[in-house]
């Protein structure tokens, strides 16, 4: 039986599964619902639907936090369920090859946990390969990452933001910010509590961010949401002004632009000039903030190029690598490699 190649891109909010020749098979929330600490009752989108709506006996959580694996056991359950759902049979483990995207700026121990994700699962095999996520995303965006030029990619995820400069198929410099879309949500929850005396959950904060979020000060729009009134203790409806969402986005964007400018100032001038010529590329779910392109170009004074499908960049890159692994041998690391440099 010919080998089958599956790609896994597990993020703090979403997980994507792809297969060589078939493209992206699954794009679901990276969440799991556990009842009584041991029984899995839902994974993916079904688990996210239960988030903040369950009793104390059911815990809904995400196993990836800050861009790295925080709960490998629960992530294994999610991966196994999605692989089964999409036709990957453990009975043919020797014919299954797995390609996983991993953050660059993390420890080797954290990177090795991605090998354990598969090797200690029902799909145990030695055919496990890692690809650094910025390179996978750049390939997915059809950027010339394998050529002798410079590519800067900013991956604005939910749990973290990774800023990377690549050249000739390698990482020149990378920085992982422990901030992302979830950081903005946390601040929205806090500001709504402080200014409107209303307690809301993460899903409501996400809704406010998607509906009112803008990188540039907007009109005087408001949005009605439900929460718990902190004075009466009763459910209540309140008008949330757009200023709260903008004020929640601002610290994240300030830190992001500072980090980008610092990185450009520290790389070799030849590479910096190439980036200025070609522009800075943005991907990841948080890059869909309205007005971000305009703000980025005015602050950075460089062309900003945004992905048309930013949630799937790395998965598309993995699919491309799996189709032609010989062409990308230099960016693939196997279980036999002792280091990931």
C-alpha positions, 0 to 999 in steps of 0.5 A, spaced: 500 500 500 502 506 498 504 511 503 499 516 505 502 523 508 498 527 513 499 534 515 497 537 522 497 544 524 495 545 531 494 552 533 491 555 540 484 556 537 484 552 530 487 545 528 488 544 521 489 537 518 491 536 510 493 530 506 497 530 500 493 530 494 487 532 497 488 538 501 485 541 507 481 535 510 479 539 517 479 546 520 476 546 526 477 549 533 482 546 537 478 544 543 476 538 547 470 537 552 472 532 558 466 530 562 468 527 570 476 528 568 476 522 563 470 521 558 471 525 552 464 528 549 466 533 544 472 535 540 473 541 535 467 545 533 462 541 537 467 542 543 467 550 542 459 550 542 459 548 549 465 552 551 462 557 557 455 553 557 457 547 561 456 545 568 462 544 573 462 536 571 464 538 564 471 542 562 472 545 555 479 547 554 484 548 548 491 544 549 495 549 545 496 555 549 501 561 547 503 557 541 505 551 544 503 544 546 500 545 554 496 538 554 499 533 550 494 528 552 488 532 550 491 534 543 492 527 542 485 525 543 483 531 538 488 529 533 486 522 533 479 523 532 480 528 526 484 523 523 479 517 524 474 522 521 478 523 515 480 516 513 487 515 516 487 508 519 491 506 525 492 499 522 496 501 516 501 505 521 507 503 517 504 507 511 502 513 514 507 519 514 506 525 518 508 532 517 507 537 523 508 545 523 512 547 529 513 554 532 521 556 531 522 560 537 521 555 542 525 550 546 528 543 543 524 540 549 517 543 546 519 541 539 520 534 541 513 534 544 510 534 537 514 528 535 511 525 542 504 527 539 504 522 534 509 517 536 505 516 543 498 516 540 494 510 536 498 512 530 505 511 533 510 511 527 517 513 526 515 517 520 514 523 523 517 530 520 517 537 523 517 543 519 518 550 522 511 553 522 514 560 518 517 556 513 510 552 512 506 558 512 511 562 507 511 556 502 503 556 503 503 563 501 507 562 495 513 566 497 520 565 495 522 562 501 527 557 498 531 563 494 537 567 496 532 573 498 529 575 504 522 574 506 519 577 513 513 573 515 508 576 521 504 570 523 498 573 528 495 567 531 490 567 537 495 565 542 502 568 540 505 572 534 511 569 531 515 574 527 520 571 522 525 573 517 527 567 512 532 566 507 535 560 502 530 555 506 532 557 513 530 562 519 535 568 519 531 570 526 525 569 529 521 572 535 515 569 538 511 574 542 506 571 547 501 575 545 495 574 540 488 574 539 486 571 545 490 577 549 486 582 546 479 578 548 482 578 555 483 585 555 476 586 552 473 582 558 477 586 563 475 593 560 468 591 559 468 589 567 471 596 569 467 601 564 461 598 563 460 593 570 458 587 566 461 580 566 462 577 559 465 571 557 471 569 552 466 568 546 462 574 547 469 578 547 471 574 541 464 577 538 465 584 540 472 584 537 470 581 530 464 586 530 467 592 532 475 591 532 479 596 528 486 598 527 484 605 526 479 609 530 472 608 528 465 611 528 461 611 535 458 605 534 456 600 539 454 593 540 449 590 545 451 584 549 449 580 554 452 579 561 452 579 568 451 586 572 456 586 577 451 591 581 445 587 581 448 580 580 443 579 575 443 577 567 443 584 563 444 587 556 449 593 555 451 597 549 459 596 549 462 602 545 467 601 540 472 605 544 473 599 549 475 594 543 480 599 540 483 600 547 484 593 547 487 592 541 492 598 541 497 595 546 498 588 542 499 592 536 504 597 539 508 591 541 507 588 535 510 594 531 515 595 536 518 588 535 517 588 527 521 595 527 527 592 532 527 586 528 528 590 521 534 594 525 538 588 527 538 584 521 544 585 516 542 591 511 542 587 505 536 583 508 533 589 510 533 592 504 530 586 500 524 586 505 523 594 504 523 592 497 518 586 497 514 588 503 512 585 510 507 579 509 502 578 514 498 571 516 494 568 522 487 569 524 488 576 528 491 579 521 484 580 519 483 586 523 480 591 519 484 597 518 491 593 519 494 594 513 493 601 512 496 602 520 502 597 518 504 601 512 503 608 515 507 606 522 512 601 518 513 605 512 513 598 508 508 595 504 504 590 507 502 584 504 496 580 507 494 573 506 487 572 502 486 566 507 490 567 513 488 561 517 490 556 512 497 558 510 501 553 514 496 547 512 497 549 505 504 549 506 505 542 509 500 540 503 505 543 498 511 540 502 508 533 502 507 533 495 514 534 493 518 532 499 524 532 495 524 539 493 523 541 501 528 536 504 532 542 507 526 544 511 524 538 514 526 535 520 525 527 522 525 524 529 532 522 527 535 529 527 538 531 534 537 538 533 532 543 530 537 549 528 
